[in-house]
Amino acid sequence: MPNSFRRLAVFFAPLAFALDCAAQPALTPADYARAERFMAYNTNPLVYHAVHPAWTTGEILWYRDSDADGTRFVLFDPVKLTKEPAFDHAKLAAALSAVAGRKYEANKLPFNAIEISDGSSVAFRVGPQRYRCDRQGSQCAVEKGGPPSGGRGRTDAPSPDKKKTAFIRDYNLWVRDVATGKETQLSTDGVKDNSYALDNAGWVKSDRPILVWSPDSKKIATFQQDQRNVGEMYLVETKVGHPVLYAWKYPLPGDETVATIRRVIFDVEAPRMIALQMPPDQHRSSVMAGQSPSLGMQRS
């Protein structure tokens, strides 16, 4: 294209964009308000009994159940097919209110996840603070230490029995014995952009491993995420001084290459890797890797 035409194209581009925008119907505050009614924080309270079970350290499941009367935490035994409250909700709400200095109701407790490791107590986080209460609700106390297992504030994933913890190093999955500090490499073929247990689901990403421990702490279900030849996303952090450029793999609509995941199970004690007999499938959701149920694996 001759330089004169280039200059004309550059000159008229803003005008063409403005005319295109003018042709679109103008959005009103009512349009935005109507769209906001469909946001998750407005629609989630309308859905009852949408439970997502999680394993405790034993062979028991816990889940959070909601209905018109509020929310309850339940323990379920899949062998006996029995269920019971995870704790005394009314007494725990009173004990938590006393130690936190704020009034909480039994059916509107301020947490969505719990950790039951010893059968007699329950741990959870309220904002940045971690609490541990006995299941009878007679007492609650502030607990020192890090977030519960799998919390976004840490870069490892402790086993249910707390004797081991898994982490990523040089794109491979490792396990560390908590008591001795001995480290064992579980995978060996991880490379840049083809890493194991990678937490990169687009806008949700961190250094923590994405995996699921078996309840007996002997196996790990995870995946190897292949991002080779996937396009990159860029963000610039503005601050006093030089800006910082961030880049990570992020496929966009229309891209020929998207991230894929190969599902695997690690036998931690052997150690050995068992690949599921299925081809790699597309990393289908922008938040899939951040939710362990999305691994799509049953207990081994």
TAUR-V624645 format. One line per field, one symbol per residue. phi: phi as a letter, one per 20 degrees, with the letter a starting at -180 (. if undefined). burial: b if it has 24 or more other ideal C-beta (glycine too) atoms within 12 Angstrom, else e. A space follows every 50 residues. Layout:
phi = ???
burial = ???
//
This chain:
phi = .ffffffffffegffffffffffeffedgffffffffefgfeegfeddme ecfcfefddddcbddcbfepccdcdcefeelcbbffafffffffffffee mbfcdfecfebdcccdddndccdadcmeedcccfffmfbcbfdfoeffgn ffecdccffgemecbdbdblmdeccdfffenfdceedcdfcgmbdelfeb dnfdbaefedacffgemdccdbbddedfmefddccdeeafnffdedcbfb fdgnffdcfccdebcdefffebddefebfgdffecfcffecfgffmdefe
burial = eeeeeeeeeeeeeeeeeeeeeeeeeeeeeeeeeeeeeeeeeeeeeeeeee eebbbbbeebbbbbbbeeeebbbbbbeeeeeeeebbbbbebbbbbbbebb eeebebeebebebbbbbeeebbbbbbeeebbbbebebeebeeeeeebbbb eeeebbbbbbbbebbbbbbebbbbbbeeeeeeebbbbeebeeebbbbbbb bbeebbebbbbbbbbebbbbbbbbbbbeebeeeeeeeeeeeeeeeeebbb beeeeeebbbbbbbbbebeebebeeeeeeeeebeeeebbbebebbebeee
//
